[in-house]
């Protein structure tokens, strides 16, 4: 099935595509963060498992990818990058995604979902800087207004000593969670700008299948690294016990992991889709 380039879309069709990606991003991230906090609250203890489920749901994207994948004639364009270049690109992106997910998992372990989400707002200011240098993003009054207001909201929650967190978490652990989430936000901001640069300089395609392709291949790399971490850390040995003592039962434990994996993929498609259709900074906003 061939696809129409985005440049040929009518204005209302372009806005519809943007709106769909915004919905995927907001709905997917909101559900995934709440499910991740639910996993920890009900007895989940494996940070590597929490990291793995952020990318392990990539097989669900294979169906739409096969439906949208362009024909062999279109895919063998002379402008297409080599297999070696693509492999290196997706490997680097996958490593960044795996590291970023691990930092986010540690942050969510020690922070409440609301505090975690507000600290993540710092990624907008950082992404603005990366977008300026890597993507030649021009600053407007609306962009500066968004960066300042959202960054201030994150700063206020950071200095608020009364910020609530998961029960039993001491101030020292809260600080670790804050720093990990802040570091993850910085890495995520760099990742978004790098993805936009990849679309512009390497992939150079105007089909939505390339969005799914990037998400699938980077998720494969990140999932492999997370699986290695899960076994190397020895956390895999406690998964059976973790499932047995999970607060809402074994079935609920499995469903929580499955739906967390799916919702993170929905979110990721929205993120990458907005980077592709608009920009990394707009995706972050």
Buried (B, 14 or more C-beta within 10 A) or exposed (E): EEBEEBEEBEEEEBEEBBEBBBEBBEBBBBBBBBBBBBBBBBBBBBBBBBBBBBBBBBEEBEEBBEEBBBEEEBEEEEEBBEEEEBEEBBBBBBBBBBBBBBBBBBBBBBBBBBBBBBBBBBBBBBBBBBBBEBBEBEEEEEBEEBBEEBBEBBBEBBEEEEBEBBEEBEEEBBEBBBBBBBBBBBBBBBBBBBBBBBBEEBBEBBBBBBBBBBBBBBBBBBBBBBBEBBEEEEBBEEBEEBBEBBEEEEEBBEEBBBBBBBBBBBBBBBBBBBBBBBBBBBBBB
